[in-house]
Amino acid sequence: DERIEALMGAGDELRRVAGRGDAVALLAMGKIRQMRRDKGGSEVRLLPRHAFLLHSLKHPNEIRTLREVYGDAFVAVSVYMPRADRLRVLSERISRSRGDYRPEAHEATAASLINKDEKDAGDDLGQNV
């Protein structure tokens, strides 16, 4: 939970400092260019039989920018899990990470993270999924 919250905070801060909702995606695009170059390809041309997976896009501008840059080569896949299931899974994950195996003791923390993930109220550059 602390790691998740730290990563969420870092993404929010990067978007605020950059003044862009797509700031994290821009970093990912830079990494993709580097990986293409490292694999002996071009920074701008597709590598045959390669895919780059970006997990947990958190702002609509990230999707928009990725579509503008990669066009039809960009495929967004969204996975939905009912809130009760997300709460259960995240509570279990937090419990295991702390070694106490009492998921119910971590439901409030999990709920707080889920709320933050859904939308940072009043913050156009915060989490917004």
C-alpha positions as CSV (number, residue, x, y, z in Angstrom):
1,D,0.0,0.0,0.0
2,E,2.8,2.4,0.8
3,R,4.5,1.6,-2.5
4,I,1.3,2.0,-4.4
5,E,0.5,5.3,-2.8
6,A,4.1,6.6,-3.4
7,L,3.8,5.7,-7.1
8,M,0.4,7.3,-7.4
9,G,1.8,10.5,-5.7
10,A,4.9,10.5,-8.0
11,G,2.7,10.3,-11.1
12,D,0.4,13.1,-9.8
13,E,3.4,15.3,-8.9
14,L,5.0,14.7,-12.3
15,R,1.8,15.7,-14.1
16,R,1.5,18.8,-11.9
17,V,5.1,19.9,-12.4
18,A,5.0,19.3,-16.1
19,G,1.5,20.9,-16.3
20,R,0.4,18.0,-18.6
21,G,-1.9,15.1,-18.0
22,D,0.2,13.0,-20.4
23,A,3.5,13.5,-18.7
24,V,3.9,9.9,-17.5
25,A,3.0,8.6,-21.0
26,L,5.7,10.9,-22.5
27,L,8.3,9.3,-20.3
28,A,7.1,5.9,-21.3
29,M,7.3,6.9,-25.0
30,G,11.0,8.0,-24.4
31,K,11.7,4.6,-22.9
32,I,10.1,2.8,-25.9
33,R,12.3,4.8,-28.2
34,Q,15.4,3.8,-26.2
35,M,14.3,0.1,-26.2
36,R,13.8,0.2,-30.0
37,R,17.3,1.7,-30.4
38,D,18.8,-0.8,-28.0
39,K,17.3,-3.7,-30.0
40,G,19.0,-2.4,-33.1
41,G,16.0,-0.8,-34.6
42,S,15.0,2.7,-35.4
43,E,13.6,5.0,-32.6
44,V,10.6,5.8,-34.8
45,R,9.9,2.6,-36.8
46,L,8.1,-0.4,-35.3
47,L,10.1,-3.4,-34.4
48,P,8.7,-6.5,-36.0
49,R,7.0,-9.0,-33.5
50,H,7.4,-6.6,-30.6
51,A,4.8,-5.1,-28.3
52,F,5.2,-2.6,-25.5
53,L,2.8,-2.9,-22.6
54,L,2.0,0.1,-20.5
55,H,0.2,-0.9,-17.3
56,S,-2.2,1.4,-15.4
57,L,-2.6,4.5,-17.5
58,K,-4.1,7.0,-15.1
59,H,-5.2,10.1,-17.1
60,P,-7.3,10.5,-20.3
61,N,-4.6,12.6,-21.9
62,E,-2.2,9.7,-21.8
63,I,-4.5,7.7,-24.0
64,R,-5.1,10.7,-26.3
65,T,-1.3,11.3,-26.8
66,L,-0.5,7.6,-27.3
67,R,-3.2,7.5,-30.0
68,E,-1.9,10.6,-31.7
69,V,1.7,9.4,-31.8
70,Y,1.2,5.7,-32.5
71,G,-2.0,5.8,-34.5
72,D,-3.4,2.3,-35.3
73,A,-0.4,0.7,-33.7
74,F,-1.7,1.7,-30.3
75,V,-4.2,-0.6,-28.7
76,A,-5.8,0.3,-25.4
77,V,-7.3,-2.6,-23.4
78,S,-9.3,-1.8,-20.3
79,V,-10.1,-4.3,-17.6
80,Y,-13.0,-3.8,-15.2
81,M,-13.4,-5.4,-11.8
82,P,-16.4,-4.6,-9.6
83,R,-15.5,-2.3,-6.7
84,A,-16.1,-5.0,-4.1
85,D,-13.7,-7.4,-5.9
86,R,-11.1,-4.6,-6.2
87,L,-11.4,-3.9,-2.5
88,R,-11.0,-7.6,-1.6
89,V,-8.0,-8.2,-3.9
90,L,-6.2,-5.0,-2.8
91,S,-6.9,-5.8,0.9
92,E,-5.4,-9.3,0.4
93,R,-2.4,-7.9,-1.4
94,I,-1.7,-5.3,1.3
95,S,-2.2,-8.0,4.0
96,R,0.3,-10.3,2.3
97,S,2.8,-7.5,1.8
98,R,2.7,-6.9,5.5
99,G,2.9,-10.5,6.4
100,D,-0.2,-10.5,8.7
101,Y,-2.7,-12.3,6.5
102,R,-5.7,-10.4,7.9
103,P,-7.2,-8.7,4.8
104,E,-10.1,-7.3,6.7
105,A,-7.7,-5.1,8.7
106,H,-6.6,-3.4,5.6
107,E,-9.9,-2.6,3.9
108,A,-9.9,1.1,4.9
109,T,-6.4,1.5,3.4
110,A,-7.5,-0.3,0.2
111,A,-10.7,1.8,-0.1
112,S,-8.6,5.0,0.2
113,L,-6.3,3.8,-2.6
114,I,-9.2,2.8,-4.8
115,N,-10.9,6.2,-4.2
116,K,-7.7,8.0,-5.1
117,D,-7.2,5.8,-8.2
118,E,-10.7,6.6,-9.4
119,K,-10.5,10.4,-9.3
120,D,-8.5,13.0,-7.4
121,A,-11.3,15.4,-6.7
122,G,-10.6,19.0,-7.9
123,D,-7.3,18.1,-9.5
124,D,-7.3,18.0,-13.3
125,L,-3.8,16.5,-13.4
126,G,-4.4,13.8,-10.7
127,Q,-5.5,10.3,-11.0
128,N,-8.5,10.2,-13.3
129,V,-9.5,6.7,-14.5
